[in-house]
Amino acid sequence: MRPGFVKTRFHYQRVGMDDRKFEEVFEGLEELETEDIADAAVWMLEQPERISIKAMDVVPNAQRSLSAVDRDWKHRRRGK
């Protein structure tokens, strides 16, 4: 499983424990919660034995890929 932006200590350490940089990482998006990742993992494990999930990207809607984020997505989404 490859999780996207989840507001955890991992990301905090990744930005050198800098509060400003940490908040900038999540600016403009609704980050995932740890429960979102846990739910996805449980779903994978509950599949029949004949099914093998080789990879799963679990990312916030604004995260277009593991490295690209559309920071305006949340703002545009509110307008609908």
N, C-alpha and C positions, 0 to 999 in steps of 0.2 A: 504494500500500500504506500502510496506517495501522497501525503497530506499537503494541502496548500497552507495558506496563512492561518495559523491557530495561535491565539494570544497566550503563549506559554513562556516559561523561563528559557526554553531553547532559543527563541527569537531574541529575548532580552540579552542573553549571553552573546548571541551572534553579532549584536550591535555594540558590544563592549560595555554592557550594563548602562548605556546612555539613555536616560528617560526620553529625551527629545527625539532621538533617532528611533527609539522603540515605537513611540506614538506615530512618527512619520511613516513607518512601515505599514501601519493599518489605516492611515488616513484615506478617506474616500471609499472604504469598503466595510462590509459587515463581515468580520472575521468568523472563522469556524469556532465552534466550541469543542472541548475535548470529547463531549458526549457524541458529537457528530461523527467523529473518527471512530469512536467505540461502536456506534450503531452500524457504521459501514463494515467494520471488521466482523461484527456478529452476523450481519447479512451474508458476508462472504462464507463464513463458516457454516451457515445454515443451508447452503445449497446442497443438492443431492450429490452423492459421491461421483457421479458420472461427469459433473461439472467441475472444471478447474479454473479458478480465477487467477490468471497469471500476473495481472497488474491492475491497479485501480487508482486513478487520480481523484482525490476528493478535495475540491477547491471551492472557495466562495464564488458566487455568481460573477463578481467583478474580476475575478482572476482568470484571464483568458488561457493561460498555460502556467506551468510551474514557475516561469520567470517573467511573465507579462501580466500587468494589472491595469484594468481600465478604471482609473480613479474617479471618473465622472459617471460611472454606471449607476451608482446609488442615486445620484441627483436626477439623472434622466428617468430612472425607474419610478421615482416619486411622481413624476408628471403624468403617468399613465393612469 
